Amino acid sequence: MRSLADDLRARDDAALAELLRTRPDLLGPVPPDLGALGARAAGGPSVARALDRLDLATLQVVDVLCTLPEPTDEAAVSARWGADAAAPLATLRTQALVWGADGEERLVRGVRDLVREPAGLGPPVVSLLTSVAPSAVARIAAAYDIRSSGDPVTDATAVAEKLADATALDALLATAPPGAREALGRLAWGPPTGAVPDARRDIEVESARTPVEWLLAHGLLVPASAGTAVLPLEVGLHLRGGHVHREPAPVPPPLATVDRGAESVARAAGQSAFDAVRRVEELLEAWSLDGPPVLRGGGLGVRELRRAAGLLDVEEPVLALLVETAYAAGLLGPSGDLDELWVPTPAYDAWLELPVARRWATLAGAWLATTRVAGLVGSRDDRDRPLNALGGDLDRPVAPELRSAALTALAEAPAGAAVSEESLFERVTWHRPRRGGRFRDELLRWALAEAETLGVTGRGAIGPGGRALLGGDEDAAGEAVEPYLPEPVEELLLQADLTAVAPGPLVPELAREVALAADVESTGGATVYRFTPASVRRALDAGRSADDLHSLLARHSRTPVPQPLSYLVDDVARRHGLVRVGTASAYVRCDDPAVLSEVLADRRAGQLRLRRLAPTVLASQAPVDVVLERLRAMGLAPAAESPEGEVVVRRPDARRTPPRPRPPRLVFEPPAASPATLAAAVRALRAGDRAATAVRRSVQLPAASGLPPRSPVAEVVAALRRAAVEGFPVVIGYVNAEGTPTERVIEPMSVEGGYVSAFDHLRDEVRTFAISRIMGIAAVADEPA
């Protein structure tokens, strides 16, 4: 084999499909032939992506290959690595980072260009010496009794042979002056470059006065610049005992685990999952009525974040996580009007109708996939600007991969086993050592804390829902967590001080009704609600009657309804709707003229510019909402009225954003291609390669004169698909963009979506033709009919 392209041509279709699956960036777009695929696979950007996806064992083998002459074989790689290199080499060959016949392994050039100092080793001595003055090379050769040939490359090669001889090098180092070995030892495990003043000065063995000068005179250190010297590859390998790495890492490091009990973990995760769903619902219900403003630059203000955290009785980082998760799930968004507020989306209403387990799966799935990092909230960016929740600077493309990696490591432990943070970090680092950089450990730490808060994990171990979530099936994740959710209760403990205690999570219907008629006072193992005139009025505004509230309380209370609470409901209901507001600009109507007289006399109503139209009707120049708000501030309980005189029911959760999709994710990796797409891409590559490598000859056209006869569309599609499968050319009559009929000889590669991709013999390139423009089709003479 002469090239990577030849290697690819020798692979079967399954091997090509596996290459495209493991390196999806090679598909964008599909290369015209296998030669182009080889060029793209060896290119720097694609190689860098491929290296980022490799585990530590495979990357160590890449380092080893960079130190070996080509071609090499598996035995040489294993010997220099110190472990069996068969599996890593197979991975590299699958991903086209290594090519060649068996026993003739070669790295693609793009890998060598990227791996400049494999495992902290310097360049080979030949490449170092060819970059210094020829006279310096001759002096170093003379130190080994090598007569200079006058050719620096020949002299450098002779010196390299001396340094590659382990016995001779040991003997030389035995004669080194004190301190020389220590100087080499400081560079042996990298980095291979050290500071040496005036490194390029002329030094001979006889004139060497210091250990470093002795090393320079013998080529054991080679000048790289005026002030630095480099330890050659051959010397570094010798000092390392012939191995590239201190310790080969053929398998991932073990996980340090502590058994927490599978049932205990599942229960803890289930409780956290329920709490996460409840808190998101409480937050969005509150923001339905009174959403916080959107900052001018986007995001949620620090004061609003702190206020919402107090409302839910959670820490600010937890609130930031809940807000970001709801946003990622498409449940929250900006209102889109002039005074933008953060309010629920229409998707929130559909989410509320789902069972609790399915609602949790939606949140957990959104968290796992989002590129937004809630842990960044409260920190500052490179320009010292604060990073706010829901702001535009929280996306980190690597975040989803690191979350999945952390959960995958947890899932590799036995059920119910918690994993120490240190060993988990080591395991994740082994699988993706090039991903994340200095930010990786912080992202992993946040991922573990967030997984615990959301109920993906419990007590440091992955829960049943988390294991199912890794499979990408949210329905299965919901089913897995459902048995471990707290059992909802249908009873309240009503108390004479106008509070109600829910001894556990309430069933959804009861929870909504109680939240409508009372305010949450505290949360925890039990939730405490407080009934106030404002909260009871809220329920009445939402269409509930006094009888409805009395019936609700009596039906779900373990004890008789306290008398103060019954009086509160009756008193608010008696005054509710007594005053009604309609449109004049607005009008105020009341059956009791005395009440309206009091309103007119009240100085707080001055801004409404009221005037009496009739004993029971006042007119105002202010809008209806302003009149309602002002009258409520005066202690009244007005109700809105329609033009027909009916009370308008206004639900506090009526405010929603316009329909909007989930926020976009930053794309870090191209999406995985489906098997059908991979098969079509391989067929296209084969067809393009046949066309590109075929011996050019004149194509004999059909005997009929002029363009091919007109063909029905169905026959055209069928003929094109047959030609793509069997690989033979056809003649088509094609109407170009200018409307001119032309005749083309093409070799179809794929037919889909109303288009055919084919090699065009007229232009010697792969093109896409619209099937609707093909007037007729015929086979080329001497080809299959």
C-alpha positions in Angstrom: 0.0 0.0 0.0 1.3 3.4 -1.0 -1.1 5.7 0.9 -4.0 5.9 3.3 -6.3 6.1 0.3 -5.1 2.7 -0.9 -5.7 1.3 2.6 -9.2 2.7 2.6 -9.9 1.1 -0.8 -8.8 -2.3 0.6 -11.3 -2.1 3.4 -14.8 -3.6 3.1 -18.0 -1.6 3.4 -18.5 -2.5 7.1 -15.0 -1.1 7.9 -15.7 2.1 6.0 -19.0 2.5 7.7 -17.4 2.0 11.1 -14.8 4.7 10.2 -17.5 7.2 9.3 -19.4 6.3 12.5 -16.5 6.8 14.8 -15.4 10.0 13.0 -18.7 11.7 12.1 -16.9 14.9 11.0 -15.7 13.1 7.9 -19.3 13.0 6.6 -19.8 16.8 6.4 -20.2 16.7 3.4 -19.6 13.2 2.0 -16.3 13.2 0.2 -16.5 12.6 -3.6 -14.2 9.5 -3.5 -11.9 7.5 -1.2 -8.9 9.6 -2.1 -10.7 12.7 -0.8 -11.8 10.8 2.3 -8.2 9.8 3.0 -7.0 13.4 2.6 -9.7 14.6 4.9 -9.1 11.9 7.5 -5.4 12.8 7.6 -6.0 16.6 7.9 -5.1 18.4 11.0 -8.6 19.5 12.2 -10.1 16.0 11.7 -7.2 14.3 13.3 -7.4 16.6 16.3 -11.0 15.7 16.8 -10.2 12.0 16.5 -7.4 12.3 19.1 -9.8 14.1 21.5 -12.0 11.0 21.5 -9.3 8.5 22.3 -8.7 7.0 25.7 -5.4 7.2 27.6 -4.2 3.7 26.5 -4.7 4.5 22.8 -3.1 7.9 23.2 -0.1 6.3 24.8 0.2 3.9 21.9 0.1 7.0 19.6 3.1 8.4 21.6 4.9 5.1 21.1 4.3 5.1 17.4 5.7 8.7 17.1 9.0 7.4 18.6 9.4 4.4 16.3 10.7 4.4 12.7 8.2 3.5 10.0 6.9 1.0 9.1 6.7 -0.8 12.5 4.7 -3.7 13.9 2.7 -4.7 16.9 5.5 -6.5 18.6 7.8 -3.4 18.5 5.0 -1.1 19.8 4.1 -3.5 22.6 7.8 -3.8 23.7 8.3 0.0 23.8 4.9 0.5 25.5 5.3 -2.2 28.1 1.8 -3.8 27.5 -0.1 -5.6 24.7 -0.9 -3.0 22.1 -3.2 -5.1 19.9 -6.5 -3.4 21.0 -5.2 0.2 20.8 -3.7 -0.4 17.4 -7.0 -1.9 16.2 -8.8 1.2 17.4 -6.3 3.5 15.6 -6.7 1.4 12.4 -10.5 1.5 12.6 -10.3 5.3 12.8 -7.8 5.6 10.0 -5.1 7.1 12.2 -2.9 4.1 11.4 -2.7 2.5 8.0 -0.6 -0.1 6.1 -0.5 -3.8 5.7 -0.2 -6.2 8.7 3.2 -5.7 10.2 3.7 -2.4 8.5 1.9 0.1 10.7 2.2 3.7 9.8 0.8 6.8 11.5 -1.0 9.4 9.3 1.1 12.5 8.9 -1.5 14.7 10.7 -0.9 12.8 13.9 2.8 13.4 13.9 2.3 17.0 13.1 0.0 17.4 16.2 2.1 15.2 18.6 5.2 17.3 18.8 6.7 15.9 22.0 5.3 12.4 22.5 5.1 11.7 26.3 7.6 14.6 26.9 10.3 13.2 24.7 12.4 15.4 22.3 12.9 15.0 18.6 15.3 12.4 17.1 18.9 13.4 17.2 19.1 13.5 13.4 16.4 16.1 13.1 18.0 18.1 15.9 21.5 18.0 14.4 20.4 18.9 10.9 19.2 22.2 12.3 22.6 23.2 13.7 25.8 24.3 12.0 27.6 21.6 10.0 30.8 22.4 11.9 29.0 21.6 15.2 27.8 18.3 13.7 31.3 17.4 12.7 32.7 18.2 16.2 30.0 15.9 17.8 30.8 13.2 15.3 34.5 13.5 16.2 33.6 12.9 19.8 32.6 9.4 18.8 35.6 8.9 16.6 33.5 9.3 13.4 35.3 10.9 10.5 33.2 13.6 9.0 31.9 12.9 5.5 31.3 16.5 4.8 27.5 15.8 4.7 25.8 16.9 7.9 22.9 14.5 7.4 25.3 11.5 7.0 27.3 12.6 10.1 24.1 13.1 12.1 22.9 9.6 11.1 26.2 8.1 12.3 25.8 9.9 15.6 22.2 8.7 15.9 23.5 5.1 15.5 25.9 5.5 18.4 23.2 7.0 20.6 20.8 4.2 19.7 23.3 1.6 21.0 22.3 1.1 24.7 25.5 -0.6 25.6 27.7 2.1 24.1 25.6 4.8 25.7 25.8 3.3 29.1 29.6 3.1 28.7 29.7 6.8 27.7 27.5 7.9 30.6 29.8 6.0 32.9 32.6 8.4 32.0 30.4 11.5 32.4 31.6 14.1 34.9 29.7 14.5 38.2 26.4 16.3 37.7 25.9 15.3 34.1 23.6 12.4 34.8 21.6 14.7 37.2 21.2 17.3 34.5 19.9 14.6 32.1 17.6 13.2 34.8 15.9 16.6 35.1 14.9 16.4 31.4 14.3 12.7 31.1 10.6 12.7 31.8 9.9 16.0 30.1 9.8 18.6 29.1 12.9 17.8 27.1 14.0 21.4 26.8 16.1 23.3 29.4 17.7 26.7 29.7 21.4 26.8 28.7 23.2 30.1 28.3 25.0 30.5 25.1 24.0 27.0 24.0 25.4 27.4 20.5 28.9 28.2 21.4 31.7 26.1 20.0 32.5 23.3 22.4 34.8 20.3 21.9 35.3 17.4 24.3 38.7 18.6 25.4 37.5 22.1 26.1 34.4 21.1 28.1 34.7 22.5 31.6 31.2 21.9 33.1 28.8 18.9 33.0 26.4 20.7 30.6 29.3 21.5 28.2 30.4 17.8 28.3 26.8 16.9 27.3 26.7 19.4 24.5 30.1 18.2 23.2 28.8 14.6 23.0 25.4 15.5 21.5 23.6 14.3 24.5 22.1 17.8 24.6 21.6 19.6 21.3 21.1 23.4 21.1 17.6 24.5 20.1 18.2 28.2 20.3 20.8 30.6 21.7 19.5 30.0 25.2 18.0 26.5 25.2 19.1 22.9 24.6 17.0 19.7 23.9 17.4 16.2 25.1 17.3 13.9 22.0 14.7 11.2 21.7 17.3 8.4 21.8 18.9 9.6 25.0 15.5 10.2 26.6 14.3 6.7 25.8 17.6 5.2 27.2 17.2 7.1 30.4 13.6 5.8 30.7 14.7 2.2 30.4 13.5 1.9 26.8 9.9 2.6 27.6 8.0 5.7 26.5 5.9 6.0 29.6 6.6 5.5 33.3 3.6 3.2 33.6 1.5 1.9 30.7 -2.3 2.4 31.3 -3.9 -0.4 29.2 -7.1 -0.4 31.4 -9.0 2.3 33.2 -8.0 2.9 36.9 -10.2 1.1 39.5 -13.1 2.9 41.2 -12.9 3.4 45.0 -16.4 2.5 46.1 -18.5 2.5 49.3 -21.7 0.4 49.4 -24.7 2.5 50.3 -27.3 -0.1 49.6 -29.2 -0.2 46.3 -32.6 0.4 48.0 -31.3 3.3 50.1 -29.8 4.9 47.0 -33.0 4.5 45.0 -35.1 6.0 47.8 -32.8 9.0 48.2 -32.7 9.6 44.5 -36.5 9.4 44.3 -36.9 11.9 47.1 -34.5 14.3 45.4 -36.3 13.8 42.0 -39.6 14.6 43.6 -38.2 17.7 45.3 -36.7 18.9 42.0 -40.1 18.6 40.2 -42.0 20.2 43.1 -39.6 23.2 43.3 -39.6 23.8 39.5 -43.5 23.8 39.6 -43.6 26.1 42.6 -41.1 28.5 40.9 -42.9 28.6 37.6 -46.3 29.0 39.3 -45.0 32.0 41.2 -43.5 33.4 38.0 -46.7 32.9 36.1 -48.2 35.5 38.3 -45.2 37.8 38.9 -42.2 37.0 36.6 -38.9 38.7 37.2 -37.7 41.1 34.5 -35.2 40.1 31.8 -32.0 42.1 32.2 -31.1 44.4 29.4 -28.3 42.2 28.3 -30.4 39.1 28.9 -30.4 36.9 32.0 -31.8 37.0 35.5 -30.7 39.7 38.0 -28.9 38.8 41.2 -31.6 40.2 43.4 -34.3 38.2 41.5 -32.3 35.1 41.9 -31.9 35.7 45.6 -35.6 36.4 46.0 -36.6 33.2 44.2 -34.1 31.2 46.3 -35.8 32.6 49.4 -39.2 31.7 48.0 -38.2 28.1 47.5 -36.1 28.0 50.7 -33.0 26.7 48.7 -29.4 27.9 48.2 -28.8 30.2 45.3 -26.7 27.6 43.4 -29.6 25.2 43.6 -32.0 27.8 42.4 -29.7 28.6 39.5 -29.7 24.9 38.5 -33.5 24.7 38.7 -33.9 27.8 36.6 -31.4 26.7 34.0 -32.9 23.2 33.8 -36.4 24.6 33.3 -35.1 26.9 30.6 -33.2 24.0 28.9 -36.4 21.9 29.0 -38.3 24.7 27.2 -40.6 25.4 30.2 -39.3 28.9 30.8 -38.6 31.9 28.5 -38.8 35.6 28.0 -42.3 37.0 27.5 -41.4 38.7 24.3 -43.3 41.9 25.0 -42.0 45.5 25.6 -41.4 44.9 29.3 -39.9 41.5 29.1 -40.3 39.1 32.0 -39.2 35.5 32.6 -42.5 33.5 32.5 -43.5 29.9 31.7 -44.0 28.8 28.1 -47.0 27.0 26.8 -45.0 23.8 27.1 -45.2 24.2 30.9 -48.9 23.5 30.8 -48.4 20.3 28.9 -45.6 19.3 31.3 -48.0 19.8 34.3 -50.4 17.2 32.9 -47.7 14.5 32.9 -47.1 12.2 35.8 -44.4 13.3 38.3 -42.0 10.6 37.1 -42.3 11.7 33.5 -42.0 15.3 34.5 -38.7 14.4 36.2 -37.4 12.6 33.2 -38.0 15.7 31.1 -36.0 17.8 33.5 -33.2 15.3 33.9 -32.9 14.7 30.1 -32.7 18.4 29.5 -30.0 18.8 32.1 -27.9 15.9 30.7 -28.0 17.3 27.2 -27.7 21.0 27.7 -24.5 22.9 27.0 -25.4 25.5 29.7 -23.5 25.3 33.0 -25.4 26.5 36.0 -22.3 26.2 38.1 -20.9 29.3 36.4 -23.7 31.5 37.8 -22.2 34.0 40.2 -18.7 33.9 38.8 -17.1 36.4 36.4 -15.9 36.1 32.8 -12.5 37.0 31.3 -13.6 40.6 31.2 -14.6 40.6 34.9 -18.3 40.8 34.0 -20.7 38.8 36.2 -22.3 35.7 34.8 -26.0 35.7 35.5 -28.5 32.8 35.4 -30.3 32.6 32.1 -27.6 34.8 30.6 -25.9 34.2 27.2 -22.4 33.3 28.4 -23.1 30.0 30.2 -22.7 27.6 27.3 -19.8 25.3 27.4 -19.9 22.7 24.5 -18.0 20.0 26.4 -20.4 20.0 29.4 -22.8 17.3 28.1 -20.0 14.9 27.3 -18.4 15.4 30.8 -21.8 14.9 32.5 -22.4 11.7 30.6 -18.8 10.6 31.4 -19.3 11.1 35.1 -22.6 9.2 35.1 -21.1 6.4 33.0 -18.3 6.0 35.5 -20.8 5.9 38.4 -22.8 3.3 36.4 -19.7 1.1 36.1 -19.8 0.6 39.9 -22.1 -2.0 41.4 -25.7 -1.0 42.1 -25.8 1.1 45.3 -22.1 1.8 45.4 -20.9 5.4 45.9 -17.7 6.3 44.1 -15.0 8.5 45.6 -14.6 11.8 43.7 -10.9 11.3 43.2 -11.2 7.8 41.6 -14.1 9.0 39.4 -12.1 11.9 38.1 -9.2 9.5 37.3 -11.6 7.2 35.5 -13.1 10.0 33.4 -9.7 11.4 32.7 -8.5 8.0 31.4 -11.4 7.8 29.0 -11.0 11.4 27.6 -7.6 12.8 28.7 -7.6 15.5 26.0 -11.1 16.8 26.8 -12.0 19.6 29.2 -8.5 21.0 30.0 -8.1 22.8 33.3 -11.9 23.4 33.5 -12.6 19.6 33.4 -12.4 18.9 37.2 -14.7 21.8 38.0 -17.3 20.8 35.5 -17.2 17.2 36.8 -17.6 18.5 40.4 -20.6 20.6 39.4 -22.1 17.6 37.4 -21.9 15.4 40.5 -23.6 18.0 42.7 -26.3 18.8 40.2 -27.0 15.1 39.6 -27.6 14.7 43.4 -29.9 17.7 43.5 -32.0 16.5 40.5 -32.3 12.9 41.8 -30.1 11.4 39.0 -27.9 10.1 41.9 -28.6 9.5 45.5 -26.1 9.3 48.4 -23.2 9.5 45.9 -24.4 6.5 43.7 -26.3 6.5 40.5 -30.0 5.8 40.9 -32.3 3.6 38.7 -33.5 6.6 36.8 -30.0 7.8 36.2 -29.0 4.5 34.7 -31.9 4.5 32.4 -31.3 8.1 31.4 -27.8 7.1 30.1 -29.5 5.0 27.5 -31.2 8.1 26.1 -34.8 6.9 26.8 -36.6 9.4 29.0 -39.7 7.2 29.1 -37.6 4.3 30.5 -36.0 6.7 33.0 -39.4 7.9 34.3 -40.6 4.3 34.7 -37.4 3.4 36.6 -37.7 6.2 39.1 -41.5 6.0 39.6 -41.5 3.2 42.2 -39.1 5.2 44.4 -41.0 8.5 44.4 -42.6 9.5 47.8 -46.2 8.4 48.1 -48.4 11.4 47.7 -51.0 12.1 50.5 -54.5 13.5 50.3 -54.8 14.9 53.8 -54.1 18.2 55.4 -53.7 19.2 59.1 -55.7 22.4 59.5 -54.8 24.6 62.5 -56.6 27.4 64.2 -53.8 29.9 63.4 -54.9 29.8 59.7 -52.1 27.4 58.7 -52.3 24.0 57.1 -49.6 21.3 57.3 -49.1 18.8 54.5 -47.4 15.8 56.1 -46.0 14.7 52.8 -46.2 15.5 49.0 -49.8 16.2 48.1 -51.5 14.6 45.1 -51.1 17.0 42.1 -54.8 18.1 42.1 -54.9 18.9 45.8 -51.5 20.6 45.6 -52.7 22.9 42.9 -55.9 23.8 44.8 -54.1 24.4 48.1 -51.3 26.5 46.4 -54.1 28.6 44.9 -55.9 29.3 48.2 -52.9 29.5 50.5 -49.2 30.7 50.5 -46.3 28.4 51.2 -44.7 29.4 54.5 -42.1 26.7 54.9 -40.9 23.5 53.2 -39.1 20.4 54.3 -40.3 17.0 55.3 -43.7 18.7 55.7 -45.0 21.8 53.9 -46.7 24.5 55.9 -49.3 26.7 54.1 -50.9 29.9 55.4 -54.3 31.2 54.5 -54.6 35.0 54.2 -57.3 37.3 52.8 -55.1 37.8 49.7 -54.6 34.1 49.1 -58.4 33.3 49.5 -59.2 36.2 47.1 -56.7 34.6 44.6 -58.7 31.4 44.7 -62.0 33.4 44.2 -60.4 35.3 41.3 -59.6 32.0 39.7 -63.3 31.0 39.7 -63.6 29.1 43.0 -66.6 29.8 45.2 -66.8 29.9 49.0 -68.7 26.6 48.8 -65.9 25.1 46.7 -63.3 26.1 49.3 -65.3 24.9 52.3 -65.9 21.5 50.5 -62.2 21.2 49.6 -61.1 21.8 53.2 -63.7 19.6 54.8 -62.9 16.7 52.3 -59.2 16.7 52.9 -58.8 17.7 56.6 -58.2 15.1 59.2 -60.0 17.2 61.7 -63.0 19.6 61.6 -62.2 22.8 59.8 -61.2 25.4 62.4 -63.7 28.1 62.8 -61.3 31.1 62.1 -60.6 29.6 58.7 -64.2 29.2 57.8 -64.9 32.8 58.9 -62.0 34.0 56.7 -63.3 32.3 53.6 -66.9 33.6 54.2 -65.7 37.1 55.0 -63.5 37.4 51.8 -66.2 35.8 49.7 -68.9 38.2 51.0 -66.9 41.2 49.8 -65.5 39.5 46.6 -67.2 40.8 43.5 -69.3 43.4 45.3 -67.4 46.0 43.3 -67.0 45.2 39.5 -64.7 46.9 37.0 -65.4 47.0 33.3 -64.3 49.0 30.3 -65.2 52.6 29.8 -61.9 53.3 29.5 -62.9 51.5 32.7 -66.0 51.7 34.8 -66.7 50.8 38.4 -70.1 49.3 39.2 -71.5 48.5 42.7 -75.0 47.8 43.9 -74.3 49.8 47.0 -74.0 53.5 46.2 -72.5 54.2 49.6 -69.4 52.1 48.7 -68.9 54.1 45.6 -69.2 57.3 47.6 -66.4 56.1 49.9 -64.3 55.3 46.8 -64.8 58.8 45.4 -64.0 60.4 48.8 -60.8 58.3 49.2 -57.7 60.4 48.2 -55.9 57.2 47.1 -58.4 57.0 44.2 -57.4 60.4 42.9 -55.1 59.1 40.1 -58.0 57.0 38.7 -59.9 60.3 37.7 -63.3 58.8 38.7 -66.6 60.4 38.1 -70.1 59.2 38.9 -72.3 58.3 35.9 -75.1 56.9 38.0 -75.7 56.1 41.7 -74.1 52.6 41.2 -71.6 53.4 38.4 -68.3 55.3 38.3 -66.2 55.9 35.2 -62.4 56.1 35.1 -59.8 57.1 32.5 -57.4 54.5 33.8 -57.1 51.0 32.2 -59.0 48.1 33.8 -55.9 46.4 35.3 -54.8 49.7 36.9 -58.2 50.3 38.4 -58.3 46.7 39.8 -54.9 47.1 41.4 -55.7 50.5 42.9 -59.0 49.4 44.4 -57.4 46.2 45.9 -54.7 48.5 47.5 -57.6 50.4 49.1 -58.8 47.2 50.8 -61.6 46.4 48.4 -62.0 43.1 46.5 -63.1 44.1 43.0 -63.8 41.6 40.3 -63.3 42.2 36.5 -66.5 42.3 34.5 -67.1 41.4 30.8 -69.2 43.6 28.4 -72.1 41.2 29.1 -71.9 41.9 32.8 -70.4 38.5 33.7 -67.5 38.1 36.2 -64.2 37.6 34.3 -62.2 34.7 35.8 -58.5 35.5 35.9 -56.2 32.7 36.7 -52.9 33.7 38.3 -51.0 31.3 36.0 -52.6 32.8 32.8 -49.4 34.6 31.7 -47.4 32.6 29.1 -44.7 33.3 26.5 -45.6 32.9 22.8 -44.9 29.3 21.7 -41.2 28.8 21.4 -38.8 25.9 20.9 -36.2 24.8 23.4 -33.1 27.0 23.5 -30.4 25.9 21.0 -27.3 24.0 22.1 -23.8 24.7 21.0 -22.8 21.9 18.7 -19.5 20.3 19.9 -19.7 17.2 17.9 -21.5 16.4 14.7 -24.6 14.2 15.3 -24.2 10.4 15.0 -25.2 9.2 11.5 -27.9 6.5 11.2 -27.0 3.1 9.7 -28.9 4.0 6.6 -27.0 7.2 6.1 -23.7 5.4 6.7 -24.6 2.8 4.1 -25.6 5.5 1.5 -22.3 7.3 2.2 -20.3 4.2 1.6 -22.1 3.5 -1.7 -21.5 7.1 -2.8 -17.8 6.8 -1.9 -17.4 3.6 -3.8 -19.2 5.0 -6.9 -17.1 8.2 -6.8 -13.9 6.2 -6.4 -14.8 3.9 -9.3 -15.4 7.0 -11.4 -12.2 8.7 -10.2 -9.9 5.8 -10.7 -11.5 4.4 -13.9 -9.5 4.6 -17.1 -11.0 7.4 -19.2 -12.5 6.3 -22.5 -15.0 7.7 -24.9 -18.5 6.8 -23.9 -20.6 5.3 -26.6 -24.1 6.8 -26.6 -27.3 5.0 -27.5 -28.1 4.4 -31.2 -31.1 6.7 -31.1 -30.3 10.2 -32.3 -30.7 13.3 -30.0 -31.6 13.2 -26.3 -32.8 9.9 -24.6 -36.5 9.3 -25.1 -38.8 10.9 -22.5 -39.4 8.6 -19.5 -42.0 8.7 -16.7 -40.7 9.9 -13.4 -41.2 6.5 -11.8 -39.1 4.8 -14.5 -36.4 7.5 -14.1 -36.2 6.9 -10.3 -36.2 3.1 -10.6 -33.4 3.2 -13.3 -31.3 5.6 -11.2 -31.6 3.4 -8.1 -30.7 0.3 -10.1 -27.7 2.1 -11.6 -26.6 3.3 -8.1 -26.8 -0.2 -6.6 -25.2 -2.1 -9.6 -22.7 0.7 -10.4 -23.1 1.3 -14.1 -23.4 4.6 -16.0 -26.5 6.0 -17.7 -27.3 8.7 -20.2 -29.8 11.3 -19.1 -31.6 14.2 -20.8 -31.3 17.0 -18.4 -32.7 20.6 -18.4 -30.2 22.9 -16.8 -30.9 26.0 -14.8 -31.2 28.2 -17.9 -33.9 25.8 -19.3 -31.6 24.4 -22.0 -31.8 20.6 -22.7 -28.5 18.8 -22.4 -27.2 15.3 -22.5 -25.1 13.9 -19.6 -23.4 10.6 -18.9 -23.5 10.0 -15.1 -22.7 7.3 -12.6 -25.4 7.5 -9.9 -24.2 7.0 -6.3 -27.3 7.8 -4.2 -31.0 8.7 -4.9 -33.0 10.4 -2.1 -35.1 13.4 -1.5 -35.9 14.1 -5.1 -32.2 14.3 -6.0 -29.5 12.0 -7.4 -25.8 12.3 -6.5 -23.7 11.1 -9.3 -20.3 11.4 -11.0 -20.7 13.6 -14.0 -18.5 12.6 -16.9 -19.0 15.9 -18.6 -17.3 17.8 -15.7 -15.3 14.9 -14.1 -16.8 15.7 -10.7 -19.5 14.5 -8.3 -22.7 16.6 -8.7 -26.3 16.6 -7.5 -29.1 16.5 -10.1 -32.8 17.3 -9.5 -34.8 14.3 -10.7 -37.6 16.7 -11.7 -35.3 18.1 -14.4 -34.4 14.7 -15.9 -36.6 14.3 -19.1 -35.4 10.8 -20.1 -32.9 8.1 -19.2 -31.1 5.3 -21.2 -28.3 2.9 -20.6 -24.9 3.5 -22.1 -24.1 1.0 -24.9 -22.2 -2.1 -23.9 -23.3 -1.7 -20.2 -26.0 -3.7 -18.4 -29.5 -2.8 -19.7 
